[in-house]
Amino acid sequence: MNTRNIFTDPAVAQFYELTPRDRQDHLFCKSLARNASSVLDLGCGTGELTVQLVKGRRVVGLDPAGAMLDIARTRPGGEQVT
């Protein structure tokens, strides 16, 4: 597989949805953002963590994988993320 497909193929992006929901890295990141009024999520992927950070703050998610951002936009709360 061409590595460029990782960033453009929606089927590949779907694999990121198979990760566990209560990940330790997500819990750690949420603790870091606890008192923040804004967050920049670099490499936000499919936006699972990104939408969890929205409550009470401005959140921007950035990722080179357009297929992953398409998934992120469809998440509940995804419309609140820039």
PyMOL Python script that loads the backbone (N, CA, C, O; Angstrom):
from pymol import cmd

cmd.read_pdbstr("""\
ATOM      1  N   MET A   1       0.833  -1.179   0.000  1.00  0.00           N
ATOM      2  CA  MET A   1       0.000   0.000   0.000  1.00  0.00           C
ATOM      3  C   MET A   1       0.878   1.244   0.000  1.00  0.00           C
ATOM      4  O   MET A   1       1.866   1.319   0.731  1.00  0.00           O
ATOM      5  N   ASN A   2       0.524   2.175  -0.791  1.00  0.00           N
ATOM      6  CA  ASN A   2       1.198   3.461  -0.833  1.00  0.00           C
ATOM      7  C   ASN A   2       0.871   4.217   0.459  1.00  0.00           C
ATOM      8  O   ASN A   2      -0.299   4.310   0.830  1.00  0.00           O
ATOM      9  N   THR A   3       1.874   4.756   1.145  1.00  0.00           N
ATOM     10  CA  THR A   3       1.625   5.446   2.414  1.00  0.00           C
ATOM     11  C   THR A   3       0.740   6.669   2.249  1.00  0.00           C
ATOM     12  O   THR A   3       0.127   7.107   3.222  1.00  0.00           O
ATOM     13  N   ARG A   4       0.652   7.226   1.066  1.00  0.00           N
ATOM     14  CA  ARG A   4      -0.232   8.374   0.841  1.00  0.00           C
ATOM     15  C   ARG A   4      -1.692   7.971   1.026  1.00  0.00           C
ATOM     16  O   ARG A   4      -2.521   8.816   1.365  1.00  0.00           O
ATOM     17  N   ASN A   5      -2.027   6.688   0.807  1.00  0.00           N
ATOM     18  CA  ASN A   5      -3.394   6.219   0.981  1.00  0.00           C
ATOM     19  C   ASN A   5      -3.868   6.347   2.427  1.00  0.00           C
ATOM     20  O   ASN A   5      -5.066   6.485   2.675  1.00  0.00           O
ATOM     21  N   ILE A   6      -2.949   6.304   3.371  1.00  0.00           N
ATOM     22  CA  ILE A   6      -3.302   6.459   4.778  1.00  0.00           C
ATOM     23  C   ILE A   6      -4.038   7.782   4.983  1.00  0.00           C
ATOM     24  O   ILE A   6      -4.927   7.877   5.829  1.00  0.00           O
ATOM     25  N   PHE A   7      -3.673   8.786   4.222  1.00  0.00           N
ATOM     26  CA  PHE A   7      -4.252  10.110   4.395  1.00  0.00           C
ATOM     27  C   PHE A   7      -5.485  10.360   3.525  1.00  0.00           C
ATOM     28  O   PHE A   7      -6.187  11.352   3.720  1.00  0.00           O
ATOM     29  N   THR A   8      -5.749   9.481   2.579  1.00  0.00           N
ATOM     30  CA  THR A   8      -6.852   9.740   1.662  1.00  0.00           C
ATOM     31  C   THR A   8      -7.910   8.651   1.623  1.00  0.00           C
ATOM     32  O   THR A   8      -9.029   8.907   1.177  1.00  0.00           O
ATOM     33  N   ASP A   9      -7.597   7.457   2.069  1.00  0.00           N
ATOM     34  CA  ASP A   9      -8.516   6.326   1.945  1.00  0.00           C
ATOM     35  C   ASP A   9      -9.446   6.231   3.160  1.00  0.00           C
ATOM     36  O   ASP A   9      -8.976   5.956   4.264  1.00  0.00           O
ATOM     37  N   PRO A  10     -10.756   6.451   2.982  1.00  0.00           N
ATOM     38  CA  PRO A  10     -11.709   6.356   4.095  1.00  0.00           C
ATOM     39  C   PRO A  10     -11.725   4.981   4.756  1.00  0.00           C
ATOM     40  O   PRO A  10     -11.972   4.883   5.958  1.00  0.00           O
ATOM     41  N   ALA A  11     -11.469   3.927   4.002  1.00  0.00           N
ATOM     42  CA  ALA A  11     -11.454   2.587   4.585  1.00  0.00           C
ATOM     43  C   ALA A  11     -10.319   2.429   5.591  1.00  0.00           C
ATOM     44  O   ALA A  11     -10.488   1.778   6.622  1.00  0.00           O
ATOM     45  N   VAL A  12      -9.182   3.012   5.301  1.00  0.00           N
ATOM     46  CA  VAL A  12      -8.050   2.972   6.230  1.00  0.00           C
ATOM     47  C   VAL A  12      -8.372   3.817   7.470  1.00  0.00           C
ATOM     48  O   VAL A  12      -8.067   3.412   8.592  1.00  0.00           O
ATOM     49  N   ALA A  13      -8.973   4.962   7.273  1.00  0.00           N
ATOM     50  CA  ALA A  13      -9.320   5.834   8.391  1.00  0.00           C
ATOM     51  C   ALA A  13     -10.268   5.147   9.368  1.00  0.00           C
ATOM     52  O   ALA A  13     -10.199   5.405  10.570  1.00  0.00           O
ATOM     53  N   GLN A  14     -11.147   4.282   8.879  1.00  0.00           N
ATOM     54  CA  GLN A  14     -12.099   3.575   9.738  1.00  0.00           C
ATOM     55  C   GLN A  14     -11.409   2.696  10.777  1.00  0.00           C
ATOM     56  O   GLN A  14     -11.984   2.450  11.837  1.00  0.00           O
ATOM     57  N   PHE A  15     -10.197   2.216  10.507  1.00  0.00           N
ATOM     58  CA  PHE A  15      -9.476   1.382  11.469  1.00  0.00           C
ATOM     59  C   PHE A  15      -9.202   2.123  12.775  1.00  0.00           C
ATOM     60  O   PHE A  15      -9.098   1.497  13.830  1.00  0.00           O
ATOM     61  N   TYR A  16      -9.085   3.430  12.716  1.00  0.00           N
ATOM     62  CA  TYR A  16      -8.833   4.209  13.919  1.00  0.00           C
ATOM     63  C   TYR A  16     -10.033   4.199  14.858  1.00  0.00           C
ATOM     64  O   TYR A  16      -9.900   4.505  16.043  1.00  0.00           O
ATOM     65  N   GLU A  17     -11.194   3.850  14.337  1.00  0.00           N
ATOM     66  CA  GLU A  17     -12.403   3.788  15.150  1.00  0.00           C
ATOM     67  C   GLU A  17     -12.458   2.525  16.004  1.00  0.00           C
ATOM     68  O   GLU A  17     -13.359   2.388  16.832  1.00  0.00           O
ATOM     69  N   LEU A  18     -11.530   1.612  15.827  1.00  0.00           N
ATOM     70  CA  LEU A  18     -11.535   0.350  16.558  1.00  0.00           C
ATOM     71  C   LEU A  18     -10.780   0.421  17.881  1.00  0.00           C
ATOM     72  O   LEU A  18     -10.736  -0.568  18.612  1.00  0.00           O
ATOM     73  N   THR A  19     -10.195   1.548  18.198  1.00  0.00           N
ATOM     74  CA  THR A  19      -9.422   1.681  19.438  1.00  0.00           C
ATOM     75  C   THR A  19     -10.358   1.777  20.637  1.00  0.00           C
ATOM     76  O   THR A  19     -11.497   2.220  20.493  1.00  0.00           O
ATOM     77  N   PRO A  20      -9.897   1.371  21.817  1.00  0.00           N
ATOM     78  CA  PRO A  20     -10.736   1.456  23.023  1.00  0.00           C
ATOM     79  C   PRO A  20     -11.139   2.901  23.329  1.00  0.00           C
ATOM     80  O   PRO A  20     -10.412   3.835  22.989  1.00  0.00           O
ATOM     81  N   ARG A  21     -12.279   3.081  23.960  1.00  0.00           N
ATOM     82  CA  ARG A  21     -12.805   4.422  24.235  1.00  0.00           C
ATOM     83  C   ARG A  21     -12.135   5.114  25.425  1.00  0.00           C
ATOM     84  O   ARG A  21     -11.852   6.309  25.338  1.00  0.00           O
ATOM     85  N   ASP A  22     -11.874   4.427  26.511  1.00  0.00           N
ATOM     86  CA  ASP A  22     -11.279   5.049  27.696  1.00  0.00           C
ATOM     87  C   ASP A  22      -9.773   4.830  27.721  1.00  0.00           C
ATOM     88  O   ASP A  22      -9.246   4.124  28.581  1.00  0.00           O
ATOM     89  N   ARG A  23      -9.103   5.438  26.778  1.00  0.00           N
ATOM     90  CA  ARG A  23      -7.667   5.268  26.651  1.00  0.00           C
ATOM     91  C   ARG A  23      -6.939   6.132  27.674  1.00  0.00           C
ATOM     92  O   ARG A  23      -7.372   7.241  27.987  1.00  0.00           O
ATOM     93  N   GLN A  24      -5.836   5.615  28.187  1.00  0.00           N
ATOM     94  CA  GLN A  24      -5.048   6.339  29.179  1.00  0.00           C
ATOM     95  C   GLN A  24      -4.485   7.644  28.614  1.00  0.00           C
ATOM     96  O   GLN A  24      -4.417   8.646  29.326  1.00  0.00           O
ATOM     97  N   ASP A  25      -4.084   7.641  27.346  1.00  0.00           N
ATOM     98  CA  ASP A  25      -3.547   8.870  26.761  1.00  0.00           C
ATOM     99  C   ASP A  25      -4.634   9.942  26.662  1.00  0.00           C
ATOM    100  O   ASP A  25      -4.341  11.126  26.823  1.00  0.00           O
ATOM    101  N   HIS A  26      -5.872   9.549  26.402  1.00  0.00           N
ATOM    102  CA  HIS A  26      -6.965  10.519  26.353  1.00  0.00           C
ATOM    103  C   HIS A  26      -7.252  11.083  27.739  1.00  0.00           C
ATOM    104  O   HIS A  26      -7.476  12.284  27.888  1.00  0.00           O
ATOM    105  N   LEU A  27      -7.245  10.231  28.741  1.00  0.00           N
ATOM    106  CA  LEU A  27      -7.461  10.701  30.111  1.00  0.00           C
ATOM    107  C   LEU A  27      -6.372  11.697  30.509  1.00  0.00           C
ATOM    108  O   LEU A  27      -6.653  12.711  31.147  1.00  0.00           O
ATOM    109  N   PHE A  28      -5.135  11.402  30.130  1.00  0.00           N
ATOM    110  CA  PHE A  28      -4.018  12.303  30.428  1.00  0.00           C
ATOM    111  C   PHE A  28      -4.195  13.651  29.728  1.00  0.00           C
ATOM    112  O   PHE A  28      -4.028  14.701  30.348  1.00  0.00           O
ATOM    113  N   CYS A  29      -4.532  13.621  28.441  1.00  0.00           N
ATOM    114  CA  CYS A  29      -4.717  14.866  27.679  1.00  0.00           C
ATOM    115  C   CYS A  29      -5.870  15.691  28.237  1.00  0.00           C
ATOM    116  O   CYS A  29      -5.780  16.917  28.303  1.00  0.00           O
ATOM    117  N   LYS A  30      -6.949  15.031  28.638  1.00  0.00           N
ATOM    118  CA  LYS A  30      -8.077  15.761  29.224  1.00  0.00           C
ATOM    119  C   LYS A  30      -7.686  16.403  30.549  1.00  0.00           C
ATOM    120  O   LYS A  30      -8.166  17.488  30.877  1.00  0.00           O
ATOM    121  N   SER A  31      -6.828  15.751  31.305  1.00  0.00           N
ATOM    122  CA  SER A  31      -6.374  16.357  32.565  1.00  0.00           C
ATOM    123  C   SER A  31      -5.504  17.585  32.288  1.00  0.00           C
ATOM    124  O   SER A  31      -5.570  18.562  33.035  1.00  0.00           O
ATOM    125  N   LEU A  32      -4.694  17.553  31.230  1.00  0.00           N
ATOM    126  CA  LEU A  32      -3.876  18.712  30.869  1.00  0.00           C
ATOM    127  C   LEU A  32      -4.737  19.896  30.425  1.00  0.00           C
ATOM    128  O   LEU A  32      -4.381  21.050  30.663  1.00  0.00           O
ATOM    129  N   ALA A  33      -5.864  19.608  29.783  1.00  0.00           N
ATOM    130  CA  ALA A  33      -6.736  20.653  29.236  1.00  0.00           C
ATOM    131  C   ALA A  33      -7.771  21.145  30.250  1.00  0.00           C
ATOM    132  O   ALA A  33      -8.551  22.047  29.945  1.00  0.00           O
ATOM    133  N   ARG A  34      -7.784  20.576  31.419  1.00  0.00           N
ATOM    134  CA  ARG A  34      -8.820  20.850  32.419  1.00  0.00           C
ATOM    135  C   ARG A  34      -9.104  22.338  32.614  1.00  0.00           C
ATOM    136  O   ARG A  34     -10.272  22.724  32.653  1.00  0.00           O
ATOM    137  N   ASN A  35      -8.109  23.166  32.735  1.00  0.00           N
ATOM    138  CA  ASN A  35      -8.303  24.596  32.997  1.00  0.00           C
ATOM    139  C   ASN A  35      -8.085  25.478  31.771  1.00  0.00           C
ATOM    140  O   ASN A  35      -8.046  26.703  31.886  1.00  0.00           O
ATOM    141  N   ALA A  36      -7.945  24.869  30.615  1.00  0.00           N
ATOM    142  CA  ALA A  36      -7.681  25.631  29.392  1.00  0.00           C
ATOM    143  C   ALA A  36      -8.974  26.207  28.815  1.00  0.00           C
ATOM    144  O   ALA A  36     -10.035  25.589  28.903  1.00  0.00           O
ATOM    145  N   SER A  37      -8.871  27.380  28.233  1.00  0.00           N
ATOM    146  CA  SER A  37     -10.026  27.970  27.549  1.00  0.00           C
ATOM    147  C   SER A  37     -10.025  27.634  26.063  1.00  0.00           C
ATOM    148  O   SER A  37     -11.041  27.786  25.385  1.00  0.00           O
ATOM    149  N   SER A  38      -8.872  27.175  25.555  1.00  0.00           N
ATOM    150  CA  SER A  38      -8.780  26.741  24.168  1.00  0.00           C
ATOM    151  C   SER A  38      -7.747  25.626  24.065  1.00  0.00           C
ATOM    152  O   SER A  38      -6.811  25.537  24.860  1.00  0.00           O
ATOM    153  N   VAL A  39      -7.950  24.771  23.050  1.00  0.00           N
ATOM    154  CA  VAL A  39      -7.061  23.625  22.840  1.00  0.00           C
ATOM    155  C   VAL A  39      -6.798  23.470  21.346  1.00  0.00           C
ATOM    156  O   VAL A  39      -7.710  23.606  20.531  1.00  0.00           O
ATOM    157  N   LEU A  40      -5.554  23.187  20.995  1.00  0.00           N
ATOM    158  CA  LEU A  40      -5.175  22.814  19.644  1.00  0.00           C
ATOM    159  C   LEU A  40      -4.805  21.344  19.687  1.00  0.00           C
ATOM    160  O   LEU A  40      -3.833  20.970  20.344  1.00  0.00           O
ATOM    161  N   ASP A  41      -5.565  20.506  18.998  1.00  0.00           N
ATOM    162  CA  ASP A  41      -5.311  19.074  18.962  1.00  0.00           C
ATOM    163  C   ASP A  41      -4.588  18.754  17.660  1.00  0.00           C
ATOM    164  O   ASP A  41      -5.214  18.585  16.614  1.00  0.00           O
ATOM    165  N   LEU A  42      -3.254  18.672  17.738  1.00  0.00           N
ATOM    166  CA  LEU A  42      -2.433  18.353  16.563  1.00  0.00           C
ATOM    167  C   LEU A  42      -2.462  16.856  16.314  1.00  0.00           C
ATOM    168  O   LEU A  42      -2.208  16.063  17.220  1.00  0.00           O
ATOM    169  N   GLY A  43      -2.769  16.477  15.095  1.00  0.00           N
ATOM    170  CA  GLY A  43      -2.895  15.064  14.777  1.00  0.00           C
ATOM    171  C   GLY A  43      -4.175  14.491  15.362  1.00  0.00           C
ATOM    172  O   GLY A  43      -4.171  13.406  15.943  1.00  0.00           O
ATOM    173  N   CYS A  44      -5.266  15.224  15.206  1.00  0.00           N
ATOM    174  CA  CYS A  44      -6.534  14.855  15.844  1.00  0.00           C
ATOM    175  C   CYS A  44      -7.168  13.598  15.277  1.00  0.00           C
ATOM    176  O   CYS A  44      -8.066  13.032  15.900  1.00  0.00           O
ATOM    177  N   GLY A  45      -6.723  13.145  14.108  1.00  0.00           N
ATOM    178  CA  GLY A  45      -7.257  11.920  13.536  1.00  0.00           C
ATOM    179  C   GLY A  45      -8.756  11.991  13.331  1.00  0.00           C
ATOM    180  O   GLY A  45      -9.261  12.933  12.720  1.00  0.00           O
ATOM    181  N   THR A  46      -9.471  10.994  13.841  1.00  0.00           N
ATOM    182  CA  THR A  46     -10.919  10.926  13.656  1.00  0.00           C
ATOM    183  C   THR A  46     -11.684  11.750  14.686  1.00  0.00           C
ATOM    184  O   THR A  46     -12.914  11.715  14.715  1.00  0.00           O
ATOM    185  N   GLY A  47     -10.976  12.483  15.522  1.00  0.00           N
ATOM    186  CA  GLY A  47     -11.612  13.438  16.423  1.00  0.00           C
ATOM    187  C   GLY A  47     -12.202  12.893  17.705  1.00  0.00           C
ATOM    188  O   GLY A  47     -12.927  13.607  18.398  1.00  0.00           O
ATOM    189  N   GLU A  48     -11.913  11.653  18.037  1.00  0.00           N
ATOM    190  CA  GLU A  48     -12.493  11.068  19.252  1.00  0.00           C
ATOM    191  C   GLU A  48     -12.153  11.892  20.493  1.00  0.00           C
ATOM    192  O   GLU A  48     -13.047  12.262  21.254  1.00  0.00           O
ATOM    193  N   LEU A  49     -10.885  12.178  20.697  1.00  0.00           N
ATOM    194  CA  LEU A  49     -10.480  13.001  21.831  1.00  0.00           C
ATOM    195  C   LEU A  49     -10.902  14.453  21.629  1.00  0.00           C
ATOM    196  O   LEU A  49     -11.329  15.119  22.572  1.00  0.00           O
ATOM    197  N   THR A  50     -10.783  14.922  20.435  1.00  0.00           N
ATOM    198  CA  THR A  50     -11.051  16.325  20.121  1.00  0.00           C
ATOM    199  C   THR A  50     -12.440  16.752  20.590  1.00  0.00           C
ATOM    200  O   THR A  50     -12.580  17.793  21.232  1.00  0.00           O
ATOM    201  N   VAL A  51     -13.452  15.972  20.281  1.00  0.00           N
ATOM    202  CA  VAL A  51     -14.815  16.349  20.680  1.00  0.00           C
ATOM    203  C   VAL A  51     -15.014  16.227  22.188  1.00  0.00           C
ATOM    204  O   VAL A  51     -15.883  16.892  22.751  1.00  0.00           O
ATOM    205  N   GLN A  52     -14.227  15.396  22.839  1.00  0.00           N
ATOM    206  CA  GLN A  52     -14.315  15.293  24.296  1.00  0.00           C
ATOM    207  C   GLN A  52     -13.763  16.544  24.985  1.00  0.00           C
ATOM    208  O   GLN A  52     -14.080  16.810  26.144  1.00  0.00           O
ATOM    209  N   LEU A  53     -12.947  17.297  24.275  1.00  0.00           N
ATOM    210  CA  LEU A  53     -12.326  18.496  24.846  1.00  0.00           C
ATOM    211  C   LEU A  53     -13.171  19.754  24.654  1.00  0.00           C
ATOM    212  O   LEU A  53     -12.828  20.807  25.193  1.00  0.00           O
ATOM    213  N   VAL A  54     -14.254  19.671  23.907  1.00  0.00           N
ATOM    214  CA  VAL A  54     -15.038  20.845  23.518  1.00  0.00           C
ATOM    215  C   VAL A  54     -15.720  21.538  24.691  1.00  0.00           C
ATOM    216  O   VAL A  54     -15.755  22.768  24.730  1.00  0.00           O
ATOM    217  N   LYS A  55     -16.248  20.807  25.624  1.00  0.00           N
ATOM    218  CA  LYS A  55     -17.083  21.387  26.675  1.00  0.00           C
ATOM    219  C   LYS A  55     -16.401  22.567  27.381  1.00  0.00           C
ATOM    220  O   LYS A  55     -15.404  22.404  28.084  1.00  0.00           O
ATOM    221  N   GLY A  56     -16.971  23.752  27.170  1.00  0.00           N
ATOM    222  CA  GLY A  56     -16.483  24.946  27.846  1.00  0.00           C
ATOM    223  C   GLY A  56     -15.239  25.583  27.259  1.00  0.00           C
ATOM    224  O   GLY A  56     -14.646  26.466  27.878  1.00  0.00           O
ATOM    225  N   ARG A  57     -14.836  25.152  26.081  1.00  0.00           N
ATOM    226  CA  ARG A  57     -13.618  25.745  25.509  1.00  0.00           C
ATOM    227  C   ARG A  57     -13.675  25.720  23.989  1.00  0.00           C
ATOM    228  O   ARG A  57     -14.477  25.002  23.390  1.00  0.00           O
ATOM    229  N   ARG A  58     -12.812  26.514  23.383  1.00  0.00           N
ATOM    230  CA  ARG A  58     -12.661  26.519  21.923  1.00  0.00           C
ATOM    231  C   ARG A  58     -11.630  25.464  21.564  1.00  0.00           C
ATOM    232  O   ARG A  58     -10.555  25.409  22.160  1.00  0.00           O
ATOM    233  N   VAL A  59     -11.963  24.619  20.580  1.00  0.00           N
ATOM    234  CA  VAL A  59     -11.064  23.533  20.190  1.00  0.00           C
ATOM    235  C   VAL A  59     -10.844  23.572  18.681  1.00  0.00           C
ATOM    236  O   VAL A  59     -11.788  23.713  17.903  1.00  0.00           O
ATOM    237  N   VAL A  60      -9.580  23.442  18.287  1.00  0.00           N
ATOM    238  CA  VAL A  60      -9.199  23.338  16.885  1.00  0.00           C
ATOM    239  C   VAL A  60      -8.503  21.995  16.716  1.00  0.00           C
ATOM    240  O   VAL A  60      -7.567  21.676  17.449  1.00  0.00           O
ATOM    241  N   GLY A  61      -8.969  21.201  15.737  1.00  0.00           N
ATOM    242  CA  GLY A  61      -8.345  19.930  15.426  1.00  0.00           C
ATOM    243  C   GLY A  61      -7.626  20.024  14.098  1.00  0.00           C
ATOM    244  O   GLY A  61      -8.174  20.550  13.129  1.00  0.00           O
ATOM    245  N   LEU A  62      -6.406  19.520  14.044  1.00  0.00           N
ATOM    246  CA  LEU A  62      -5.584  19.596  12.837  1.00  0.00           C
ATOM    247  C   LEU A  62      -5.032  18.213  12.520  1.00  0.00           C
ATOM    248  O   LEU A  62      -4.469  17.542  13.385  1.00  0.00           O
ATOM    249  N   ASP A  63      -5.202  17.795  11.260  1.00  0.00           N
ATOM    250  CA  ASP A  63      -4.676  16.499  10.839  1.00  0.00           C
ATOM    251  C   ASP A  63      -4.443  16.533   9.326  1.00  0.00           C
ATOM    252  O   ASP A  63      -5.232  17.139   8.601  1.00  0.00           O
ATOM    253  N   PRO A  64      -3.367  15.890   8.836  1.00  0.00           N
ATOM    254  CA  PRO A  64      -3.130  15.866   7.391  1.00  0.00           C
ATOM    255  C   PRO A  64      -4.036  14.883   6.662  1.00  0.00           C
ATOM    256  O   PRO A  64      -4.104  14.910   5.433  1.00  0.00           O
ATOM    257  N   ALA A  65      -4.727  14.022   7.385  1.00  0.00           N
ATOM    258  CA  ALA A  65      -5.546  12.978   6.767  1.00  0.00           C
ATOM    259  C   ALA A  65      -6.977  13.467   6.575  1.00  0.00           C
ATOM    260  O   ALA A  65      -7.782  13.459   7.507  1.00  0.00           O
ATOM    261  N   GLY A  66      -7.278  13.892   5.359  1.00  0.00           N
ATOM    262  CA  GLY A  66      -8.609  14.388   5.057  1.00  0.00           C
ATOM    263  C   GLY A  66      -9.702  13.371   5.340  1.00  0.00           C
ATOM    264  O   GLY A  66     -10.792  13.739   5.777  1.00  0.00           O
ATOM    265  N   ALA A  67      -9.423  12.087   5.095  1.00  0.00           N
ATOM    266  CA  ALA A  67     -10.417  11.039   5.345  1.00  0.00           C
ATOM    267  C   ALA A  67     -10.734  10.945   6.839  1.00  0.00           C
ATOM    268  O   ALA A  67     -11.877  10.683   7.213  1.00  0.00           O
ATOM    269  N   MET A  68      -9.742  11.155   7.682  1.00  0.00           N
ATOM    270  CA  MET A  68      -9.983  11.123   9.124  1.00  0.00           C
ATOM    271  C   MET A  68     -10.779  12.344   9.570  1.00  0.00           C
ATOM    272  O   MET A  68     -11.660  12.240  10.424  1.00  0.00           O
ATOM    273  N   LEU A  69     -10.470  13.491   8.994  1.00  0.00           N
ATOM    274  CA  LEU A  69     -11.229  14.696   9.329  1.00  0.00           C
ATOM    275  C   LEU A  69     -12.692  14.565   8.909  1.00  0.00           C
ATOM    276  O   LEU A  69     -13.578  15.098   9.577  1.00  0.00           O
ATOM    277  N   ASP A  70     -12.948  13.863   7.812  1.00  0.00           N
ATOM    278  CA  ASP A  70     -14.333  13.622   7.400  1.00  0.00           C
ATOM    279  C   ASP A  70     -15.089  12.856   8.478  1.00  0.00           C
ATOM    280  O   ASP A  70     -16.246  13.162   8.764  1.00  0.00           O
ATOM    281  N   ILE A  71     -14.439  11.861   9.076  1.00  0.00           N
ATOM    282  CA  ILE A  71     -15.051  11.105  10.168  1.00  0.00           C
ATOM    283  C   ILE A  71     -15.247  12.018  11.379  1.00  0.00           C
ATOM    284  O   ILE A  71     -16.303  11.996  12.011  1.00  0.00           O
ATOM    285  N   ALA A  72     -14.236  12.814  11.700  1.00  0.00           N
ATOM    286  CA  ALA A  72     -14.312  13.710  12.854  1.00  0.00           C
ATOM    287  C   ALA A  72     -15.497  14.676  12.744  1.00  0.00           C
ATOM    288  O   ALA A  72     -16.159  14.967  13.740  1.00  0.00           O
ATOM    289  N   ARG A  73     -15.755  15.158  11.558  1.00  0.00           N
ATOM    290  CA  ARG A  73     -16.858  16.113  11.370  1.00  0.00           C
ATOM    291  C   ARG A  73     -18.228  15.494  11.607  1.00  0.00           C
ATOM    292  O   ARG A  73     -19.185  16.205  11.911  1.00  0.00           O
ATOM    293  N   THR A  74     -18.330  14.173  11.470  1.00  0.00           N
ATOM    294  CA  THR A  74     -19.630  13.507  11.666  1.00  0.00           C
ATOM    295  C   THR A  74     -19.877  13.093  13.104  1.00  0.00           C
ATOM    296  O   THR A  74     -20.981  12.659  13.431  1.00  0.00           O
ATOM    297  N   ARG A  75     -18.891  13.213  13.968  1.00  0.00           N
ATOM    298  CA  ARG A  75     -19.062  12.835  15.380  1.00  0.00           C
ATOM    299  C   ARG A  75     -20.043  13.784  16.068  1.00  0.00           C
ATOM    300  O   ARG A  75     -20.120  14.962  15.719  1.00  0.00           O
ATOM    301  N   PRO A  76     -20.789  13.270  17.044  1.00  0.00           N
ATOM    302  CA  PRO A  76     -21.570  14.198  17.879  1.00  0.00           C
ATOM    303  C   PRO A  76     -20.619  15.192  18.539  1.00  0.00           C
ATOM    304  O   PRO A  76     -19.662  14.788  19.200  1.00  0.00           O
ATOM    305  N   GLY A  77     -20.868  16.462  18.370  1.00  0.00           N
ATOM    306  CA  GLY A  77     -19.982  17.507  18.878  1.00  0.00           C
ATOM    307  C   GLY A  77     -18.969  17.968  17.867  1.00  0.00           C
ATOM    308  O   GLY A  77     -18.305  18.983  18.080  1.00  0.00           O
ATOM    309  N   GLY A  78     -18.830  17.252  16.771  1.00  0.00           N
ATOM    310  CA  GLY A  78     -17.851  17.596  15.744  1.00  0.00           C
ATOM    311  C   GLY A  78     -18.104  18.966  15.127  1.00  0.00           C
ATOM    312  O   GLY A  78     -17.170  19.628  14.675  1.00  0.00           O
ATOM    313  N   GLU A  79     -19.335  19.382  15.107  1.00  0.00           N
ATOM    314  CA  GLU A  79     -19.667  20.703  14.537  1.00  0.00           C
ATOM    315  C   GLU A  79     -19.148  21.844  15.418  1.00  0.00           C
ATOM    316  O   GLU A  79     -19.098  22.990  14.972  1.00  0.00           O
ATOM    317  N   GLN A  80     -18.767  21.547  16.641  1.00  0.00           N
ATOM    318  CA  GLN A  80     -18.245  22.570  17.553  1.00  0.00           C
ATOM    319  C   GLN A  80     -16.738  22.747  17.447  1.00  0.00           C
ATOM    320  O   GLN A  80     -16.166  23.644  18.067  1.00  0.00           O
ATOM    321  N   VAL A  81     -16.106  21.903  16.671  1.00  0.00           N
ATOM    322  CA  VAL A  81     -14.646  21.924  16.502  1.00  0.00           C
ATOM    323  C   VAL A  81     -14.310  22.591  15.173  1.00  0.00           C
ATOM    324  O   VAL A  81     -14.937  22.313  14.150  1.00  0.00           O
ATOM    325  N   THR A  82     -13.322  23.466  15.198  1.00  0.00           N
ATOM    326  CA  THR A  82     -12.836  24.092  13.970  1.00  0.00           C
ATOM    327  C   THR A  82     -11.761  23.228  13.369  1.00  0.00           C
ATOM    328  O   THR A  82     -11.209  23.568  12.323  1.00  0.00           O
TER     329      THR A  82
END
""", "prot")
cmd.dss("prot")
cmd.show_as("cartoon", "prot")
cmd.util.cbc("prot")
cmd.orient("prot")
